[in-house]
Amino acid sequence: MNHPRALAALCMSAAIVLQTACGGADVETSHEATPSAPAQAPASVAITDFGAVCDGRFDNTDAIARAIAAAKRLGRTVLVPAGVCAYGDVIRLDGVKLAGTGDSSVLHALNPNREANFLLGDGAAVAQV
């Protein structure tokens, strides 16, 4: 008896039984194990994860600062979501990139005397805001 052929026939029979038991769902019949992709860490931290409310009125200075600190610690980008995200003090980006989603992401200074964005360190940038 040829064992590889018998094994292949047995595997095919098992796949048919499994497919029938699963209600006709497609069942992978390959003999090789398919490794699952490793979970990807998010590339950014959103200011909304730190309490920001982008309604054009709420002062998000503290939430933005906390998001920047976390992004620096984790080596990620700070995400400004769609909406008008108001802030009342200077935004200090120390080696962190601040990125929005394009024209729909707006940073609005509540205090025109404190509307600056300081870019410090390597990798500091502002994009699509």
PyMOL commands that place a pseudoatom at each C-alpha (Angstrom):
pseudoatom trace, name=CA, resn=MET, resi=1, chain=A, elem=C, hetatm=0, pos=[0.000, 0.000, 0.000]
pseudoatom trace, name=CA, resn=ASN, resi=2, chain=A, elem=C, hetatm=0, pos=[1.289, 3.437, -0.904]
pseudoatom trace, name=CA, resn=HIS, resi=3, chain=A, elem=C, hetatm=0, pos=[1.118, 5.452, 2.341]
pseudoatom trace, name=CA, resn=PRO, resi=4, chain=A, elem=C, hetatm=0, pos=[1.290, 8.983, 0.865]
pseudoatom trace, name=CA, resn=ARG, resi=5, chain=A, elem=C, hetatm=0, pos=[-1.652, 8.237, -1.445]
pseudoatom trace, name=CA, resn=ALA, resi=6, chain=A, elem=C, hetatm=0, pos=[-3.639, 6.629, 1.354]
pseudoatom trace, name=CA, resn=LEU, resi=7, chain=A, elem=C, hetatm=0, pos=[-2.915, 9.593, 3.598]
pseudoatom trace, name=CA, resn=ALA, resi=8, chain=A, elem=C, hetatm=0, pos=[-3.968, 12.040, 0.872]
pseudoatom trace, name=CA, resn=ALA, resi=9, chain=A, elem=C, hetatm=0, pos=[-7.209, 10.105, 0.307]
pseudoatom trace, name=CA, resn=LEU, resi=10, chain=A, elem=C, hetatm=0, pos=[-7.881, 10.045, 4.049]
pseudoatom trace, name=CA, resn=CYS, resi=11, chain=A, elem=C, hetatm=0, pos=[-7.257, 13.806, 4.315]
pseudoatom trace, name=CA, resn=MET, resi=12, chain=A, elem=C, hetatm=0, pos=[-9.546, 14.472, 1.350]
pseudoatom trace, name=CA, resn=SER, resi=13, chain=A, elem=C, hetatm=0, pos=[-12.271, 12.328, 2.932]
pseudoatom trace, name=CA, resn=ALA, resi=14, chain=A, elem=C, hetatm=0, pos=[-11.849, 14.167, 6.220]
pseudoatom trace, name=CA, resn=ALA, resi=15, chain=A, elem=C, hetatm=0, pos=[-12.128, 17.503, 4.395]
pseudoatom trace, name=CA, resn=ILE, resi=16, chain=A, elem=C, hetatm=0, pos=[-15.365, 16.397, 2.720]
pseudoatom trace, name=CA, resn=VAL, resi=17, chain=A, elem=C, hetatm=0, pos=[-16.803, 15.250, 6.064]
pseudoatom trace, name=CA, resn=LEU, resi=18, chain=A, elem=C, hetatm=0, pos=[-15.693, 18.491, 7.699]
pseudoatom trace, name=CA, resn=GLN, resi=19, chain=A, elem=C, hetatm=0, pos=[-17.164, 20.564, 4.875]
pseudoatom trace, name=CA, resn=THR, resi=20, chain=A, elem=C, hetatm=0, pos=[-20.471, 18.723, 5.201]
pseudoatom trace, name=CA, resn=ALA, resi=21, chain=A, elem=C, hetatm=0, pos=[-20.463, 19.143, 8.982]
pseudoatom trace, name=CA, resn=CYS, resi=22, chain=A, elem=C, hetatm=0, pos=[-19.779, 22.868, 8.585]
pseudoatom trace, name=CA, resn=GLY, resi=23, chain=A, elem=C, hetatm=0, pos=[-22.786, 23.384, 6.349]
pseudoatom trace, name=CA, resn=GLY, resi=24, chain=A, elem=C, hetatm=0, pos=[-20.936, 23.428, 3.060]
pseudoatom trace, name=CA, resn=ALA, resi=25, chain=A, elem=C, hetatm=0, pos=[-18.455, 26.110, 4.082]
pseudoatom trace, name=CA, resn=ASP, resi=26, chain=A, elem=C, hetatm=0, pos=[-15.183, 26.207, 2.198]
pseudoatom trace, name=CA, resn=VAL, resi=27, chain=A, elem=C, hetatm=0, pos=[-12.561, 24.195, 4.053]
pseudoatom trace, name=CA, resn=GLU, resi=28, chain=A, elem=C, hetatm=0, pos=[-8.836, 24.509, 3.419]
pseudoatom trace, name=CA, resn=THR, resi=29, chain=A, elem=C, hetatm=0, pos=[-7.482, 21.139, 2.288]
pseudoatom trace, name=CA, resn=SER, resi=30, chain=A, elem=C, hetatm=0, pos=[-3.807, 22.046, 2.046]
pseudoatom trace, name=CA, resn=HIS, resi=31, chain=A, elem=C, hetatm=0, pos=[-1.403, 19.823, 3.952]
pseudoatom trace, name=CA, resn=GLU, resi=32, chain=A, elem=C, hetatm=0, pos=[0.755, 22.780, 4.929]
pseudoatom trace, name=CA, resn=ALA, resi=33, chain=A, elem=C, hetatm=0, pos=[-0.013, 24.837, 7.999]
pseudoatom trace, name=CA, resn=THR, resi=34, chain=A, elem=C, hetatm=0, pos=[-0.763, 28.451, 7.181]
pseudoatom trace, name=CA, resn=PRO, resi=35, chain=A, elem=C, hetatm=0, pos=[0.873, 30.761, 9.702]
pseudoatom trace, name=CA, resn=SER, resi=36, chain=A, elem=C, hetatm=0, pos=[-1.355, 33.540, 10.916]
pseudoatom trace, name=CA, resn=ALA, resi=37, chain=A, elem=C, hetatm=0, pos=[-0.154, 37.099, 10.464]
pseudoatom trace, name=CA, resn=PRO, resi=38, chain=A, elem=C, hetatm=0, pos=[1.144, 38.700, 13.644]
pseudoatom trace, name=CA, resn=ALA, resi=39, chain=A, elem=C, hetatm=0, pos=[-1.097, 41.353, 15.144]
pseudoatom trace, name=CA, resn=GLN, resi=40, chain=A, elem=C, hetatm=0, pos=[0.018, 44.810, 14.068]
pseudoatom trace, name=CA, resn=ALA, resi=41, chain=A, elem=C, hetatm=0, pos=[0.395, 47.527, 16.667]
pseudoatom trace, name=CA, resn=PRO, resi=42, chain=A, elem=C, hetatm=0, pos=[-1.399, 50.703, 15.678]
pseudoatom trace, name=CA, resn=ALA, resi=43, chain=A, elem=C, hetatm=0, pos=[0.901, 53.236, 14.016]
pseudoatom trace, name=CA, resn=SER, resi=44, chain=A, elem=C, hetatm=0, pos=[-0.753, 56.164, 15.757]
pseudoatom trace, name=CA, resn=VAL, resi=45, chain=A, elem=C, hetatm=0, pos=[-2.463, 57.324, 18.917]
pseudoatom trace, name=CA, resn=ALA, resi=46, chain=A, elem=C, hetatm=0, pos=[-5.588, 59.433, 18.520]
pseudoatom trace, name=CA, resn=ILE, resi=47, chain=A, elem=C, hetatm=0, pos=[-6.071, 62.567, 20.582]
pseudoatom trace, name=CA, resn=THR, resi=48, chain=A, elem=C, hetatm=0, pos=[-9.639, 61.377, 21.183]
pseudoatom trace, name=CA, resn=ASP, resi=49, chain=A, elem=C, hetatm=0, pos=[-8.201, 58.405, 23.101]
pseudoatom trace, name=CA, resn=PHE, resi=50, chain=A, elem=C, hetatm=0, pos=[-6.944, 60.966, 25.613]
pseudoatom trace, name=CA, resn=GLY, resi=51, chain=A, elem=C, hetatm=0, pos=[-10.179, 62.891, 26.012]
pseudoatom trace, name=CA, resn=ALA, resi=52, chain=A, elem=C, hetatm=0, pos=[-10.177, 65.288, 23.056]
pseudoatom trace, name=CA, resn=VAL, resi=53, chain=A, elem=C, hetatm=0, pos=[-13.576, 66.434, 21.792]
pseudoatom trace, name=CA, resn=CYS, resi=54, chain=A, elem=C, hetatm=0, pos=[-13.293, 67.959, 18.328]
pseudoatom trace, name=CA, resn=ASP, resi=55, chain=A, elem=C, hetatm=0, pos=[-16.387, 70.159, 18.415]
pseudoatom trace, name=CA, resn=GLY, resi=56, chain=A, elem=C, hetatm=0, pos=[-14.655, 73.508, 17.818]
pseudoatom trace, name=CA, resn=ARG, resi=57, chain=A, elem=C, hetatm=0, pos=[-15.237, 74.759, 21.380]
pseudoatom trace, name=CA, resn=PHE, resi=58, chain=A, elem=C, hetatm=0, pos=[-13.743, 72.317, 23.908]
pseudoatom trace, name=CA, resn=ASP, resi=59, chain=A, elem=C, hetatm=0, pos=[-10.132, 73.119, 24.892]
pseudoatom trace, name=CA, resn=ASN, resi=60, chain=A, elem=C, hetatm=0, pos=[-8.183, 69.981, 23.962]
pseudoatom trace, name=CA, resn=THR, resi=61, chain=A, elem=C, hetatm=0, pos=[-4.766, 71.248, 25.093]
pseudoatom trace, name=CA, resn=ASP, resi=62, chain=A, elem=C, hetatm=0, pos=[-4.354, 68.640, 27.852]
pseudoatom trace, name=CA, resn=ALA, resi=63, chain=A, elem=C, hetatm=0, pos=[-5.599, 65.748, 25.698]
pseudoatom trace, name=CA, resn=ILE, resi=64, chain=A, elem=C, hetatm=0, pos=[-3.232, 66.731, 22.882]
pseudoatom trace, name=CA, resn=ALA, resi=65, chain=A, elem=C, hetatm=0, pos=[-0.289, 66.962, 25.317]
pseudoatom trace, name=CA, resn=ARG, resi=66, chain=A, elem=C, hetatm=0, pos=[-1.083, 63.510, 26.771]
pseudoatom trace, name=CA, resn=ALA, resi=67, chain=A, elem=C, hetatm=0, pos=[-1.362, 62.025, 23.261]
pseudoatom trace, name=CA, resn=ILE, resi=68, chain=A, elem=C, hetatm=0, pos=[1.994, 63.565, 22.288]
pseudoatom trace, name=CA, resn=ALA, resi=69, chain=A, elem=C, hetatm=0, pos=[3.661, 62.138, 25.420]
pseudoatom trace, name=CA, resn=ALA, resi=70, chain=A, elem=C, hetatm=0, pos=[2.236, 58.668, 24.717]
pseudoatom trace, name=CA, resn=ALA, resi=71, chain=A, elem=C, hetatm=0, pos=[3.214, 58.822, 21.037]
pseudoatom trace, name=CA, resn=LYS, resi=72, chain=A, elem=C, hetatm=0, pos=[6.762, 59.797, 21.949]
pseudoatom trace, name=CA, resn=ARG, resi=73, chain=A, elem=C, hetatm=0, pos=[7.011, 56.958, 24.467]
pseudoatom trace, name=CA, resn=LEU, resi=74, chain=A, elem=C, hetatm=0, pos=[5.597, 54.417, 21.967]
pseudoatom trace, name=CA, resn=GLY, resi=75, chain=A, elem=C, hetatm=0, pos=[7.298, 55.762, 18.840]
pseudoatom trace, name=CA, resn=ARG, resi=76, chain=A, elem=C, hetatm=0, pos=[4.000, 56.518, 17.087]
pseudoatom trace, name=CA, resn=THR, resi=77, chain=A, elem=C, hetatm=0, pos=[2.248, 59.362, 15.286]
pseudoatom trace, name=CA, resn=VAL, resi=78, chain=A, elem=C, hetatm=0, pos=[-0.434, 61.520, 16.932]
pseudoatom trace, name=CA, resn=LEU, resi=79, chain=A, elem=C, hetatm=0, pos=[-3.692, 61.377, 14.963]
pseudoatom trace, name=CA, resn=VAL, resi=80, chain=A, elem=C, hetatm=0, pos=[-6.015, 64.380, 14.768]
pseudoatom trace, name=CA, resn=PRO, resi=81, chain=A, elem=C, hetatm=0, pos=[-9.420, 63.070, 13.633]
pseudoatom trace, name=CA, resn=ALA, resi=82, chain=A, elem=C, hetatm=0, pos=[-11.899, 64.796, 11.365]
pseudoatom trace, name=CA, resn=GLY, resi=83, chain=A, elem=C, hetatm=0, pos=[-13.487, 67.772, 13.083]
pseudoatom trace, name=CA, resn=VAL, resi=84, chain=A, elem=C, hetatm=0, pos=[-12.453, 71.100, 14.564]
pseudoatom trace, name=CA, resn=CYS, resi=85, chain=A, elem=C, hetatm=0, pos=[-10.085, 70.344, 17.427]
pseudoatom trace, name=CA, resn=ALA, resi=86, chain=A, elem=C, hetatm=0, pos=[-9.686, 73.503, 19.494]
pseudoatom trace, name=CA, resn=TYR, resi=87, chain=A, elem=C, hetatm=0, pos=[-6.678, 74.138, 21.731]
pseudoatom trace, name=CA, resn=GLY, resi=88, chain=A, elem=C, hetatm=0, pos=[-5.749, 76.964, 24.079]
pseudoatom trace, name=CA, resn=ASP, resi=89, chain=A, elem=C, hetatm=0, pos=[-1.976, 76.771, 24.371]
pseudoatom trace, name=CA, resn=VAL, resi=90, chain=A, elem=C, hetatm=0, pos=[1.116, 76.095, 22.292]
pseudoatom trace, name=CA, resn=ILE, resi=91, chain=A, elem=C, hetatm=0, pos=[1.433, 72.535, 20.940]
pseudoatom trace, name=CA, resn=ARG, resi=92, chain=A, elem=C, hetatm=0, pos=[4.953, 71.188, 21.521]
pseudoatom trace, name=CA, resn=LEU, resi=93, chain=A, elem=C, hetatm=0, pos=[5.939, 68.308, 19.269]
pseudoatom trace, name=CA, resn=ASP, resi=94, chain=A, elem=C, hetatm=0, pos=[9.183, 66.861, 20.591]
pseudoatom trace, name=CA, resn=GLY, resi=95, chain=A, elem=C, hetatm=0, pos=[10.234, 64.254, 18.051]
pseudoatom trace, name=CA, resn=VAL, resi=96, chain=A, elem=C, hetatm=0, pos=[6.611, 63.377, 17.261]
pseudoatom trace, name=CA, resn=LYS, resi=97, chain=A, elem=C, hetatm=0, pos=[4.599, 63.650, 14.057]
pseudoatom trace, name=CA, resn=LEU, resi=98, chain=A, elem=C, hetatm=0, pos=[1.089, 65.133, 14.271]
pseudoatom trace, name=CA, resn=ALA, resi=99, chain=A, elem=C, hetatm=0, pos=[-1.121, 63.980, 11.386]
pseudoatom trace, name=CA, resn=GLY, resi=100, chain=A, elem=C, hetatm=0, pos=[-4.715, 64.542, 10.407]
pseudoatom trace, name=CA, resn=THR, resi=101, chain=A, elem=C, hetatm=0, pos=[-7.016, 63.073, 7.801]
pseudoatom trace, name=CA, resn=GLY, resi=102, chain=A, elem=C, hetatm=0, pos=[-6.744, 65.994, 5.386]
pseudoatom trace, name=CA, resn=ASP, resi=103, chain=A, elem=C, hetatm=0, pos=[-8.998, 69.014, 5.005]
pseudoatom trace, name=CA, resn=SER, resi=104, chain=A, elem=C, hetatm=0, pos=[-11.476, 67.565, 7.505]
pseudoatom trace, name=CA, resn=SER, resi=105, chain=A, elem=C, hetatm=0, pos=[-8.928, 67.689, 10.381]
pseudoatom trace, name=CA, resn=VAL, resi=106, chain=A, elem=C, hetatm=0, pos=[-8.672, 71.224, 11.750]
pseudoatom trace, name=CA, resn=LEU, resi=107, chain=A, elem=C, hetatm=0, pos=[-6.654, 72.554, 14.692]
pseudoatom trace, name=CA, resn=HIS, resi=108, chain=A, elem=C, hetatm=0, pos=[-8.291, 75.772, 15.921]
pseudoatom trace, name=CA, resn=ALA, resi=109, chain=A, elem=C, hetatm=0, pos=[-6.485, 78.074, 18.350]
pseudoatom trace, name=CA, resn=LEU, resi=110, chain=A, elem=C, hetatm=0, pos=[-8.782, 79.438, 21.042]
pseudoatom trace, name=CA, resn=ASN, resi=111, chain=A, elem=C, hetatm=0, pos=[-6.124, 81.986, 22.022]
pseudoatom trace, name=CA, resn=PRO, resi=112, chain=A, elem=C, hetatm=0, pos=[-4.452, 83.705, 19.040]
pseudoatom trace, name=CA, resn=ASN, resi=113, chain=A, elem=C, hetatm=0, pos=[-1.500, 84.620, 21.282]
pseudoatom trace, name=CA, resn=ARG, resi=114, chain=A, elem=C, hetatm=0, pos=[-0.830, 80.904, 22.003]
pseudoatom trace, name=CA, resn=GLU, resi=115, chain=A, elem=C, hetatm=0, pos=[-1.532, 79.299, 18.606]
pseudoatom trace, name=CA, resn=ALA, resi=116, chain=A, elem=C, hetatm=0, pos=[2.004, 78.165, 17.748]
pseudoatom trace, name=CA, resn=ASN, resi=117, chain=A, elem=C, hetatm=0, pos=[3.152, 74.617, 17.083]
pseudoatom trace, name=CA, resn=PHE, resi=118, chain=A, elem=C, hetatm=0, pos=[6.757, 74.047, 18.201]
pseudoatom trace, name=CA, resn=LEU, resi=119, chain=A, elem=C, hetatm=0, pos=[8.582, 71.315, 16.323]
pseudoatom trace, name=CA, resn=LEU, resi=120, chain=A, elem=C, hetatm=0, pos=[11.508, 69.993, 18.347]
pseudoatom trace, name=CA, resn=GLY, resi=121, chain=A, elem=C, hetatm=0, pos=[13.802, 66.996, 17.943]
pseudoatom trace, name=CA, resn=ASP, resi=122, chain=A, elem=C, hetatm=0, pos=[14.170, 64.444, 15.171]
pseudoatom trace, name=CA, resn=GLY, resi=123, chain=A, elem=C, hetatm=0, pos=[11.014, 63.406, 13.350]
pseudoatom trace, name=CA, resn=ALA, resi=124, chain=A, elem=C, hetatm=0, pos=[8.767, 66.236, 14.526]
pseudoatom trace, name=CA, resn=ALA, resi=125, chain=A, elem=C, hetatm=0, pos=[6.288, 67.124, 11.781]
pseudoatom trace, name=CA, resn=VAL, resi=126, chain=A, elem=C, hetatm=0, pos=[2.751, 68.277, 11.085]
pseudoatom trace, name=CA, resn=ALA, resi=127, chain=A, elem=C, hetatm=0, pos=[0.849, 66.784, 8.146]
pseudoatom trace, name=CA, resn=GLN, resi=128, chain=A, elem=C, hetatm=0, pos=[-2.687, 66.888, 6.759]
pseudoatom trace, name=CA, resn=VAL, resi=129, chain=A, elem=C, hetatm=0, pos=[-4.044, 69.185, 9.479]
for i in range(1, 129): cmd.bond("trace and resi %d" % i, "trace and resi %d" % (i + 1))
show_as sticks, trace
zoom trace
